[in-house]
Amino acid sequence: MKRLFAAVDVDDSTREAIARMGTVLRDTIARGSSRLRVTWVHPDRLHLTLEFLGDVDQAAEERARLALDEPIPVAPFALRFEGLGFFPDTGSPRVLWLGIADGVAGLRQVHAELRRRLGDLARPDEQFNPHLTLARFRDRVPRQRLKEAVAMRACAGPCAIDRVTLYESRLSPKGPIYTRVADGLLKRCM
């Protein structure tokens, strides 16, 4: 069994901009809640998940690979990130995310085509809510204590998107390890 997900990656300059922003965010959150346990996503692991497949057997992995064999009939596009928020929408935040300012339409087209190709491998009940996860909160914290951090000006990009990548995720004590399994290119519709 392998734990798989499909995602689009951010380019190096966008990763660097997000890493700089993350440093300021860490300091801001630490000032307000110094004992708060927060797990930050390492810049090398930044990606925007399109579809989480979970633990799959070899036959399902092969089906997922085949879903990326043919180019996806969506023109390459640019993503621009802006704005911070939390999941869930109410109560104690569990995830700090960076929102998408430009490129949502392209992401939705790629996601819809990917779901169509994956068929029953895709999770039918999940609503696609594109975002870039920056951190996960391990402790409960009142939303109000994070108000200063989420009000920060946060933006990065643009970032060119021209492919979808299927990854294997292996959990380790130092965080997840992502291994590229397959790529599917975007292609202009003819």
C-alpha positions in Angstrom: 0.0 0.0 0.0 1.1 3.5 -0.8 -0.3 6.8 0.5 -0.8 9.0 -2.7 -2.0 12.5 -3.6 -2.0 14.6 -6.7 -0.8 18.2 -6.5 0.6 21.2 -8.3 3.9 22.5 -7.1 5.1 26.1 -6.6 8.3 27.3 -8.2 11.5 28.2 -6.4 11.0 32.0 -6.3 7.5 31.5 -4.9 8.8 29.1 -2.3 11.4 31.6 -1.2 8.8 34.4 -0.9 6.6 32.1 1.2 9.6 31.1 3.3 10.3 34.8 4.1 6.6 35.3 4.9 6.7 32.2 7.1 9.5 33.6 9.2 7.5 36.8 9.9 4.4 34.7 10.7 6.3 32.5 13.1 7.6 35.5 15.0 4.2 37.1 15.1 2.5 34.0 16.3 5.2 33.3 18.9 4.8 36.8 20.3 1.1 36.2 20.9 1.4 32.6 22.0 5.0 31.6 22.8 4.0 28.1 24.1 1.8 27.2 21.2 2.9 24.1 19.4 2.8 24.8 15.6 4.1 22.5 12.9 5.3 24.6 9.9 5.3 23.2 6.4 8.9 23.2 5.1 9.3 25.3 2.0 10.5 22.3 0.0 7.3 20.5 0.8 4.9 23.3 -0.3 2.3 22.1 -2.8 -1.3 22.6 -3.5 -3.2 19.3 -3.2 -5.7 18.6 -5.9 -6.8 15.2 -4.8 -5.8 13.0 -1.8 -6.1 9.3 -2.7 -5.0 8.0 0.7 -3.6 4.4 1.1 -4.0 2.6 -2.2 -2.9 -0.8 -3.5 -0.7 -1.4 -6.6 -3.6 -1.6 -9.0 -5.0 1.7 -7.8 -1.6 3.3 -8.0 -1.3 2.2 -11.7 -4.8 3.6 -12.4 -3.7 6.9 -10.9 -0.5 6.9 -13.0 -2.5 6.2 -16.2 -4.8 9.1 -15.3 -1.8 11.4 -16.0 -0.5 9.7 -19.1 -2.5 11.9 -21.5 -2.0 15.7 -21.3 -4.7 17.4 -19.4 -6.7 19.7 -21.8 -6.2 22.9 -19.8 -3.9 25.7 -20.8 -1.0 26.3 -18.4 -1.8 29.2 -16.1 -0.3 31.3 -13.3 -1.2 31.2 -9.6 -0.8 34.2 -7.4 -1.2 33.7 -3.6 -2.7 36.3 -1.3 -4.4 36.4 2.1 -4.2 34.2 5.2 -7.0 32.2 6.8 -7.7 29.2 9.0 -9.5 25.9 8.9 -11.9 25.2 10.3 -13.9 28.3 9.6 -15.1 28.5 13.2 -13.7 27.4 16.6 -10.1 26.7 17.3 -7.9 26.9 14.2 -6.1 23.7 13.2 -4.6 24.9 9.8 -3.1 28.2 8.7 -3.4 28.6 5.0 -2.4 31.0 2.2 -5.2 31.8 -0.2 -5.3 32.0 -4.0 -5.8 35.4 -5.6 -5.4 34.4 -9.3 -5.6 31.1 -11.1 -8.5 29.5 -9.2 -10.4 28.9 -12.5 -7.5 27.0 -13.9 -7.1 25.0 -10.7 -10.8 24.1 -10.8 -10.6 22.9 -14.4 -7.6 20.8 -13.7 -9.2 19.4 -10.6 -12.5 18.5 -12.4 -10.6 16.7 -15.2 -8.4 14.9 -12.7 -11.4 13.7 -10.8 -13.1 12.5 -14.0 -10.0 10.5 -14.9 -9.5 9.1 -11.4 -13.1 7.9 -11.2 -13.8 6.0 -8.0 -10.3 6.7 -6.8 -11.3 10.3 -6.1 -13.0 11.1 -2.8 -16.6 11.8 -3.8 -17.7 13.8 -0.8 -14.7 16.2 -0.7 -15.3 19.8 -1.8 -12.3 21.3 -3.5 -11.1 24.4 -1.6 -7.8 25.4 -3.1 -5.3 26.7 -0.6 -1.6 26.3 0.4 -1.2 24.9 3.9 1.5 26.8 5.8 1.1 25.4 9.3 -0.8 23.1 11.5 -1.7 24.0 15.1 -1.2 21.1 17.6 -2.8 23.0 20.5 -6.2 24.6 20.8 -5.9 28.3 20.6 -8.5 31.0 20.6 -8.9 32.5 17.2 -8.5 36.0 18.7 -4.9 35.3 19.8 -4.0 34.8 16.1 -5.7 37.9 14.8 -2.5 39.9 14.3 -0.9 37.1 12.3 -3.8 36.5 10.0 -4.2 40.2 9.3 -0.6 40.4 7.9 -0.2 41.3 4.3 0.7 37.9 2.7 1.3 37.4 -1.0 3.5 35.4 -3.3 3.8 34.6 -7.0 2.9 34.5 -9.8 3.9 30.9 -10.2 3.5 29.1 -13.5 1.5 25.9 -13.4 2.1 23.5 -16.3 1.7 20.0 -14.7 0.1 17.8 -12.1 2.3 15.6 -10.0 1.3 12.3 -8.4 3.2 11.9 -5.1 3.7 9.2 -2.6 3.7 10.5 1.0 5.6 8.5 3.7 5.1 9.8 7.3 8.2 10.1 9.4 9.1 11.6 12.8 10.7 14.5 11.0 7.6 15.1 8.8 6.3 13.7 5.6 8.6 12.6 2.8 7.2 13.1 -0.7 8.4 11.1 -3.6 7.4 11.9 -7.2 5.5 9.0 -8.8 4.3 10.5 -12.1 3.7 13.8 -13.8 0.8 14.9 -16.1 1.4 17.9 -18.3 -1.2 20.6 -19.0 -1.9 21.2 -22.7 -3.7 23.9 -24.6 -7.1 22.8 -25.9 -7.1 22.5 -29.6 
